[in-house]
Amino acid sequence: MRLDVEYLEFMWPMRHFLITCGAGDRANIMAVSFCMPVSKSPPLIACAIGKDTYSRKLIELGMEFVVNVPTKKLQAKVYYCGFNSGANVDKFKETGMTPGIAKRVNPPIIEDCVAFMECKVRESFETGDKIMFIGEVLEAYANEEIIRGKTEFEYAVGNFPRKVYGGRF
């Protein structure tokens, strides 16, 4: 017998990323899982961002974002960023994460993360309840410890998070 399931359950585990957008007093952090490479040449990343989010508005205003790669030690902060809107709280202040200066875009990097991909929006389009932003990677860099294998980052672990993704049950 076959049972109906939430399709995302079988795509788990997924990597979590922290997207930074906006700048200055309006800099924001958003936790995302729907982010992937879509072209090597030119280097393009696709990130699906909820239509009704504060981050979507900031990305559309500046047409730039940074994909920051967190380590497992930031898990609680990633969840905080995923469950709270930057329209209501300053996520840098509330999480204690440190904004840093990006090389080629206005949104900050997150110094606490280990790898960074600075992107300029090339295209965006609606995909159901999300807006798909296609970003051209202008700069990609990582902490030396990651490159030399002294620090590791992991996929999300544990059971499929029905609270977050299980909306069809």
N, C-alpha and C positions, 0 to 999 in steps of 0.2 A: 504494500500500500504506500502511496505517496501523499504527503501532507503539504498544504500551502505553507510557505515560509516567507519571511522578509528577505528579499533578494540580497541585501547588503550583508546578511549574516555570513554568506559564503565568500565574501570578499575580505573578511576579517582574518588576521589582523591587518591593520592599515597603519601607515606612518602618519603621525600628527605633525603639523607644521604651525608656526606662528607667523601670521602675515602682519606686517606693519604697513600702515598707510597714513596719509595726512602728514602734517609737519608742525613743529613748534608746539603751541598749546593744544593743537588739535590732533596730535599724533595719537594713534590708536593701535592696539594689538587685537588680532582676531585669531582664534584657534580654528584650524581647518584640517580636514582629512581628504577632501576631494581636490587634490592637487597632483599634477603629473606632468612629466615631460611629453611634448607632442612633436618636437622636431629637433634634430641635432644641428642641422644647417639650413636656416639660421637657428640658433638655440631659442626654443620657445617652450614656455610652461603654460599649462592651462590650470586655472583655479576656479572652482565653482563657489560663488559667494551668494548667500541668501539675498533675495530681492529686497527684503524689508530691513536689511541691516544698516547700521551706521557706517560700517566699513565699506559697504558698496557705494554709499554716497561719497565718502572720502576718496575712494579710488577713482570714481567718475570725475570728481573735481580736479584731482591732480594728475590723473592718468599714469600713476606710478605706484609701485608697491615693492616690498621686499619679502621674500620667502626666507624665514629664519628657521634653522633646524635645531630643535631643543634636544637635550639629553633626558634620560629617564629621571634624573634628579629634579627636573623642572615639572614633573607630571602634575603635581597639585596646582602649580601656576598655570599650566596649559588648561586644566579643567576650569580654573577660575575664569580665564579669558574666554572659554567656550560657553560659560553659563551667565556671563554678565555683559551688558552692552556698554560700549565706550560712550554712548550718548548720555549715560547716567553716572559713570565712574571713570576716573583716570586709572587705567589698568597698569601703567608703569608705576604709579604711586602705590596702588593697592597691592601689587604683587612684589614690589621691591626690585623688579627687574630694571636693568640699566640701559637707557637709550644711548646709542652711539652714532657717530656721524658716518653716513653711507658715503661711498666713493663717487657715485654718479647720479643719485636720485635724492629727492628731498625727504622722503620718509626715513626715519632712523632705522638702524639695525638694532638688534637686541644683543648687547655685549655678553649676556649670560648664555647665549646659544653658541653653537660650534661651527656652523656653516651658514652662508648667506648667498642669496641670489637676488641681485637688484634688477628689477624689471620695469620696462616701459610698456604700457598697454598698446598693443598693435590692433586689437580687435576685441569686441565684446558682443555677446548675443544671449538671448533668453533661452534657457533650457528648463522648462517647467518652473519649479519654485526657486530656481537659481539663475544668476547671471554668470555666464562663462566668460572669464577674462583671459585672453591670450596675451601673455607678457613676453616680450623679447628680453632675454637675459643680457643685460649690458655688462655686468660684472658678476663673477662667481668666485668665492674665496672661502677658505676654512681655516680654523685654528690649526697650528702646526701639530698639536697632539693628536688630532683626528687623522691628519695626513700620514703621520708616522705610526699610527695604530696604537697609541698610548691611551687614547680615550675612545670609548665606543658609544654609539647611539643605537637605540633599539626601536623595533616596531612596537605598537601598542600591544600589550599582552593581556591575558585574561579572557573572560567570556565576552561574547558580543554584547555591547552596551545597549540593551533594549530601550532604556530610558532616553537615550539620545537618538538612536536610529530606528527604533522599533515602532514607528508611527502608524504602521498599517495593521497592527495586531488589535 
